Each structure stands twice: as structure tokens, then as C-alpha cells.
Amino acid sequence: MPDLTVSEHVVRAGSVSEALVAATAGADVIVIGFRRRSHSIGSPLGHVTHAVLHHAHCPVVLGPHP
């Protein structure tokens, strides 16, 4: 995609999910890799992925981590 701009920002934060959600305010899309949990109790996604899915200010693309 010739019109695609990818940017990377390193931040120090007390909460990873809060930092990612805040970063979505100025983004067109956020891409998150995830691993499925092997146990059946609770959500199959981790708490950071879950928080970003529910609170992001832009579309979220999930990609499984091999």
C-alpha cells in the first residue's frame, strides 16, 4: 500500500492498556498481536487486548501470534 504510513512510539507508562488506548485517539487503526490462552476460564484474550478492544478510539485489527 503506497499510502500507508507506519509509526512507532516508545513510551513509559504505568499501564500498558491505558497507554495503548490513549495512542488510539490520534490513530486511523491499531494492530495488536495476541496469543490465545490455553485454559477455559475467563476471556480467551489477555487483559490488555481486551481493554484496547473495548476502549479504543479507532478500529482494532487483531492478529494471532504464532
BELPEVEN-V199932 format. One line per field, one symbol per residue. ss: DSSP state (H for helix, E for strand, L for the rest). phi: phi as a letter, one per 20 degrees, with the letter a starting at -180 (. if undefined). Layout:
ss->???
phi->???
This chain:
ss->LLLLLLLLLLLLLLLHHHHHHHHHHHLLEEEEEELLLLLLLLLLLLHHHHHHHHHLLLEEEEEELL
phi->.feeddcccdcdbfcffffffffffddeacdcebdffeeeemffdfffggffgecfebfdddcfef
